[in-house]
Amino acid sequence: MQFVILVSKKGRAAVRRSRATAAVSSAPAPHNREKNYLIREGEPIAPLVDMGVFTAEGKVVRSMYDKFRQINRFLEVINDDCKSLETDGPLRIIDFGCGKSYLTFVVYHYFAEILKRPVEIVGLDLKRDVIEKCSAAARRYGYDGLRFEVGDIADYAPPFKPDIVMTLHACDTATDFALANAVNWGARLIFSVPCCQHELNAQIKSDRLALLTRYGLIKERFSALLTDAVRANVLEYRGYRTQLLEFIEMEHTPKNLLIRAVKRPEGAKSPSAERLAEAERAIAEFGADPTIYRLLVTGREK
């Protein structure tokens, strides 16, 4: 309680009682505090300097701050799952459709240079000129456990059994082939940020739910969501605990969905039958024929 003494001009005193109010903190609001990123400013990490994310002094370039946040968000997701991931030898990772390899280089740097954890990573892409540049950069940085190869996701034969398969913005059904390979290889962790989900957009139709397929923009967005929901359920069917996470806020990129799949232990209880049934009902309703379903459920050719 608070007690306030008031004295009038005539000298009369009065005491008033009221509830105490909470003290106003001078600390900055939580959203204004500096975030504790896994990759921090101040250290001139060579790949990020070369890619234009950092200055030579290790400061984030203003126009690349969204990319900086995206990189850290991806590391946070991977790091959470890898803390308890025990491996026989180095941690083995395959990055499908690595492109210019922002994430490939940073993931390697984080595990090998910051955590001091042995790691082997292979980055795969179809573009030979890109792979040659990435290979030269890996040699320049002294990243001995990181190499790059030219190859197709659909029929790639890995040099080792991967613990982790990751893919960032593999276009359309390339994501499905990456996911299917990861499952068939028994990868323990899968991280995939899909891109350009065109396949179902060209297929779906429904008399009962025509409002979802009548309007072009709605159909496009619904097709993307349906594609990734079916992917998640098929992964559940094949023994993975699967989540669909926001990778980065929608205002920065519409391609912000991350599929995170963790292989369940042998014999663990799984809702696999229910998840498959859900996917099959949606496929039947919209007359769809998704690649992920053919690759990991029926095994048939298109």
C-alpha positions as CSV (number, residue, x, y, z in Angstrom):
1,M,0.0,0.0,0.0
2,Q,1.0,3.6,-0.5
3,F,0.2,6.4,2.0
4,V,0.1,10.0,0.8
5,I,-0.1,13.0,3.2
6,L,-1.9,16.0,1.7
7,V,-1.7,19.5,3.4
8,S,-4.2,22.2,2.4
9,K,-3.5,25.9,2.3
10,K,-5.1,26.2,5.7
11,G,-2.7,23.7,7.2
12,R,-5.1,20.8,7.4
13,A,-3.5,17.4,6.8
14,A,-5.2,14.4,5.3
15,V,-3.9,10.9,4.7
16,R,-4.9,8.9,1.7
17,R,-4.2,5.2,1.1
18,S,-3.9,3.6,-2.3
19,R,-2.5,0.4,-4.0
20,A,1.2,0.5,-4.9
21,T,2.0,0.7,-8.6
22,A,4.7,-1.4,-10.1
23,A,8.0,0.3,-10.7
24,V,8.8,1.3,-14.2
25,S,11.8,-0.6,-15.5
26,S,14.5,1.3,-17.3
27,A,15.6,-1.8,-19.1
28,P,14.9,-2.0,-22.8
29,A,11.8,-3.8,-24.0
30,P,12.5,-7.5,-24.9
31,H,12.1,-6.9,-28.6
32,N,14.6,-4.1,-28.4
33,R,17.3,-6.1,-26.7
34,E,20.2,-7.5,-28.8
35,K,19.4,-11.0,-29.8
36,N,21.9,-13.7,-28.8
37,Y,22.7,-15.0,-32.3
38,L,24.8,-18.1,-32.8
39,I,26.7,-16.3,-35.4
40,R,27.5,-12.8,-34.0
41,E,28.8,-9.6,-35.3
42,G,32.4,-8.6,-34.6
43,E,34.1,-11.7,-36.0
44,P,35.0,-11.4,-39.7
45,I,33.9,-14.8,-40.8
46,A,35.5,-15.3,-44.2
47,P,32.6,-16.8,-46.1
48,L,30.2,-14.1,-44.9
49,V,32.7,-11.4,-45.8
50,D,33.1,-12.8,-49.3
51,M,29.3,-13.1,-49.7
52,G,28.8,-9.5,-48.7
53,V,26.9,-10.3,-45.5
54,F,29.7,-9.0,-43.3
55,T,32.1,-6.1,-43.7
56,A,35.8,-6.8,-43.4
57,E,35.5,-5.8,-39.7
58,G,32.7,-8.4,-39.1
59,K,29.8,-6.0,-39.1
60,V,26.5,-6.9,-40.8
61,V,25.9,-5.0,-44.0
62,R,22.7,-3.1,-43.6
63,S,21.1,-4.4,-46.8
64,M,22.0,-8.0,-45.8
65,Y,20.5,-8.1,-42.3
66,D,17.6,-10.2,-43.4
67,K,20.0,-12.8,-44.8
68,F,22.0,-12.6,-41.5
69,R,18.8,-13.3,-39.5
70,Q,17.8,-16.1,-41.9
71,I,21.2,-17.8,-41.5
72,N,21.0,-17.6,-37.7
73,R,17.4,-18.9,-37.6
74,F,18.5,-22.0,-39.7
75,L,21.4,-22.6,-37.3
76,E,19.2,-22.3,-34.3
77,V,16.8,-25.0,-35.6
78,I,19.7,-27.4,-36.6
79,N,21.6,-26.7,-33.4
80,D,18.6,-27.6,-31.2
81,D,18.4,-31.1,-32.7
82,C,22.1,-31.7,-33.0
83,K,22.9,-31.1,-29.3
84,S,21.9,-34.7,-28.4
85,L,22.7,-36.3,-31.8
86,E,25.5,-38.8,-31.2
87,T,27.4,-40.0,-34.2
88,D,30.0,-42.7,-34.8
89,G,32.7,-40.4,-36.2
90,P,32.1,-36.9,-37.7
91,L,28.6,-35.4,-38.2
92,R,27.8,-36.1,-41.9
93,I,25.6,-33.7,-43.8
94,I,24.4,-33.5,-47.4
95,D,23.1,-30.1,-48.7
96,F,20.9,-30.6,-51.8
97,G,20.7,-27.7,-54.3
98,C,23.3,-25.8,-52.4
99,G,23.6,-22.9,-54.9
100,K,26.0,-20.2,-53.8
101,S,26.1,-22.1,-50.4
102,Y,25.4,-19.3,-47.9
103,L,24.1,-21.9,-45.4
104,T,26.5,-24.7,-46.4
105,F,29.6,-22.6,-45.5
106,V,28.1,-21.2,-42.3
107,V,26.8,-24.6,-41.1
108,Y,30.3,-26.0,-41.6
109,H,31.9,-23.0,-39.9
110,Y,29.6,-23.3,-36.9
111,F,30.2,-26.9,-36.3
112,A,33.9,-27.1,-37.2
113,E,35.2,-23.7,-36.0
114,I,32.8,-22.6,-33.2
115,L,31.7,-25.9,-31.7
116,K,34.9,-27.7,-32.6
117,R,32.8,-30.7,-33.7
118,P,34.1,-33.0,-36.5
119,V,31.9,-32.6,-39.5
120,E,31.8,-33.7,-43.2
121,I,29.5,-31.8,-45.6
122,V,28.8,-32.4,-49.3
123,G,27.1,-29.6,-51.2
124,L,25.3,-30.7,-54.4
125,D,24.1,-28.6,-57.3
126,L,23.5,-28.9,-61.0
127,K,25.5,-25.8,-62.0
128,R,29.1,-26.6,-62.6
129,D,30.4,-23.1,-62.5
130,V,28.8,-22.5,-59.1
131,I,30.2,-25.7,-57.8
132,E,33.7,-24.8,-59.0
133,K,33.5,-21.4,-57.3
134,C,32.3,-23.0,-54.0
135,S,35.0,-25.7,-54.2
136,A,37.7,-23.0,-54.6
137,A,36.3,-21.0,-51.7
138,A,36.3,-24.1,-49.4
139,R,40.0,-24.7,-50.2
140,R,40.7,-21.0,-49.6
141,Y,39.1,-21.1,-46.2
142,G,40.8,-24.3,-45.2
143,Y,37.5,-26.2,-44.8
144,D,38.9,-29.7,-45.3
145,G,35.7,-31.5,-44.4
146,L,33.6,-29.5,-46.9
147,R,33.4,-30.4,-50.6
148,F,31.0,-29.7,-53.5
149,E,29.8,-31.9,-56.3
150,V,27.9,-31.5,-59.5
151,G,24.9,-33.8,-59.5
152,D,21.2,-34.4,-59.8
153,I,19.1,-34.7,-56.6
154,A,17.0,-37.5,-58.2
155,D,19.7,-40.1,-58.6
156,Y,22.5,-38.9,-56.4
157,A,24.6,-41.6,-54.7
158,P,26.1,-40.2,-51.4
159,P,29.7,-40.9,-50.4
160,F,28.5,-41.7,-46.8
161,K,25.3,-42.4,-44.9
162,P,24.2,-38.9,-43.9
163,D,23.1,-38.0,-40.4
164,I,21.4,-34.8,-41.8
165,V,20.0,-33.9,-45.2
166,M,19.1,-30.2,-45.7
167,T,17.8,-28.4,-48.7
168,L,17.1,-24.7,-49.1
169,H,14.7,-23.6,-51.9
170,A,15.0,-26.7,-54.1
171,C,12.5,-25.9,-56.8
172,D,9.2,-27.7,-57.0
173,T,9.6,-31.5,-57.1
174,A,13.3,-31.3,-56.5
175,T,12.3,-30.9,-52.8
176,D,10.4,-34.2,-53.1
177,F,13.4,-36.1,-54.5
178,A,15.6,-34.7,-51.7
179,L,13.1,-35.7,-49.0
180,A,12.7,-39.2,-50.5
181,N,16.5,-39.7,-50.7
182,A,16.9,-38.6,-47.1
183,V,14.2,-41.1,-46.0
184,N,15.6,-43.9,-48.0
185,W,19.1,-43.3,-46.7
186,G,17.8,-43.3,-43.1
187,A,18.9,-39.7,-42.4
188,R,18.2,-38.9,-38.7
189,L,17.4,-35.2,-39.3
190,I,15.8,-33.5,-42.4
191,F,15.6,-29.8,-42.8
192,S,13.9,-28.5,-46.0
193,V,12.8,-25.0,-47.1
194,P,10.6,-25.7,-50.2
195,C,10.2,-23.4,-53.1
196,C,8.0,-23.0,-56.2
197,Q,5.3,-25.7,-55.4
198,H,3.9,-25.7,-59.0
199,E,3.0,-29.4,-59.3
200,L,-0.3,-29.5,-57.5
201,N,-1.3,-26.1,-58.8
202,A,-1.5,-27.6,-62.2
203,Q,-3.5,-30.7,-60.9
204,I,-6.0,-29.9,-58.2
205,K,-9.7,-29.6,-58.8
206,S,-12.7,-30.2,-56.6
207,D,-16.5,-29.9,-57.0
208,R,-17.2,-29.7,-53.2
209,L,-14.3,-27.3,-52.5
210,A,-14.3,-25.3,-55.7
211,L,-13.8,-22.0,-53.8
212,L,-10.2,-23.1,-53.1
213,T,-9.5,-23.8,-56.8
214,R,-11.6,-21.2,-58.6
215,Y,-9.4,-18.1,-58.0
216,G,-5.9,-18.1,-59.3
217,L,-4.2,-16.5,-56.4
218,I,-6.1,-18.6,-53.8
219,K,-5.4,-21.8,-55.8
220,E,-1.7,-21.0,-56.0
221,R,-1.3,-20.4,-52.2
222,F,-3.6,-23.3,-51.3
223,S,-1.6,-25.6,-53.6
224,A,1.7,-24.7,-51.9
225,L,0.2,-25.3,-48.4
226,L,-1.4,-28.6,-49.5
227,T,1.9,-29.7,-51.1
228,D,3.8,-29.2,-47.8
229,A,1.1,-30.6,-45.6
230,V,1.1,-33.8,-47.7
231,R,4.9,-33.9,-47.5
232,A,4.8,-33.6,-43.8
233,N,2.2,-36.4,-43.4
234,V,4.1,-38.7,-45.7
235,L,7.2,-38.1,-43.7
236,E,5.2,-39.0,-40.6
237,Y,4.1,-42.2,-42.3
238,R,7.7,-43.1,-43.0
239,G,8.7,-42.8,-39.4
240,Y,9.6,-39.1,-38.8
241,R,8.3,-36.7,-36.2
242,T,7.6,-33.7,-38.5
243,Q,6.9,-30.0,-37.9
244,L,6.2,-27.2,-40.3
245,L,7.9,-24.1,-38.8
246,E,8.1,-20.4,-39.8
247,F,11.7,-20.0,-41.1
248,I,11.6,-16.2,-41.2
249,E,8.9,-13.6,-40.9
250,M,6.5,-13.4,-43.8
251,E,7.3,-9.7,-44.5
252,H,10.8,-10.7,-45.5
253,T,10.0,-13.6,-47.8
254,P,6.9,-15.6,-48.7
255,K,9.1,-18.7,-48.9
256,N,9.3,-19.0,-45.2
257,L,8.2,-22.5,-44.4
258,L,10.7,-25.0,-43.0
259,I,10.0,-28.7,-42.9
260,R,11.8,-30.2,-39.9
261,A,11.7,-34.0,-39.6
262,V,13.4,-36.1,-36.8
263,K,13.6,-39.9,-37.3
264,R,11.7,-41.7,-34.6
265,P,13.6,-44.5,-32.7
266,E,12.8,-48.0,-33.8
267,G,9.6,-49.3,-32.2
268,A,8.5,-45.8,-31.1
269,K,4.8,-45.2,-31.2
270,S,3.9,-43.3,-34.3
271,P,0.6,-41.9,-35.8
272,S,1.8,-43.2,-39.2
273,A,-1.5,-44.8,-40.4
274,E,-3.6,-41.8,-39.4
275,R,-1.3,-39.4,-41.1
276,L,-1.2,-41.4,-44.3
277,A,-5.0,-41.6,-44.3
278,E,-5.3,-37.9,-43.9
279,A,-3.0,-37.3,-46.9
280,E,-4.8,-39.8,-49.0
281,R,-8.2,-38.2,-48.3
282,A,-6.8,-34.8,-49.4
283,I,-5.2,-36.3,-52.5
284,A,-8.5,-38.0,-53.5
285,E,-10.6,-34.8,-52.8
286,F,-8.5,-32.7,-55.1
287,G,-7.5,-35.3,-57.7
288,A,-3.8,-34.7,-57.0
289,D,-0.9,-37.0,-57.8
290,P,2.0,-35.6,-55.7
291,T,5.5,-36.8,-56.4
292,I,6.3,-37.3,-52.7
293,Y,3.4,-39.8,-52.4
294,R,4.6,-41.8,-55.4
295,L,8.2,-41.8,-54.2
296,L,7.6,-42.8,-50.6
297,V,4.2,-44.5,-50.5
298,T,3.3,-46.3,-53.8
299,G,6.7,-46.5,-55.4
300,R,5.2,-46.3,-58.8
301,E,6.4,-44.2,-61.8
302,K,4.2,-41.3,-62.9
